[in-house]
Amino acid sequence: MKCMLTWHKNNTTLILNGILNRDTLMFFWKQKNKLLKDINTINVSLLSHIDSVGLAMLVRLKIKKNTNKLLIEGMSEHLKTLIKLYKLETFMI
């Protein structure tokens, strides 16, 4: 099974598509500074799966962009459950 993560920009939104896990995030992570330039929202609605490493990446991106200035939209119930398990509701939602 080939794990894949892709993305594209739509104005100030970065849209992630595919699987966000420990196997797929390194290529994205290496380009994060360039990709996040002028981005204020990350849409995760097209992710078919995200694990705790993917959640950790989103947390790091929010910290890097100064919490209130980066919105995460389109969260699945699975992602919301991970956020609750790690007690990150006030930070992420």
Steps between C-alpha positions, in 0.01 A plus 500: 500500500643834397453778755464841349455855617440783256403862542406811312435862581176687452567865584599497869391140560726196474295188421645164603390186319571132569664351806681702765712267711861430592566348157370794296576819687878535453479627142242758611700592812812578296298753295284642781652849508441554129155336510375700799600839364182711483287210631255559784288183468579134454210295371521132597160388368658301215722293729391137498707425811704687762693348789648651816817599313285691250323671788837589653599661169183712499570608858856600404372696202253690720779582744727614218228723351401642840196299616223750421625569151468148358161333478451129443173433322317193376594273790363147488347333805815285519722808523269662756525182709881511486489864608279411795720204600803731514298773675566755225143627452565856615811523285381329181123553482 
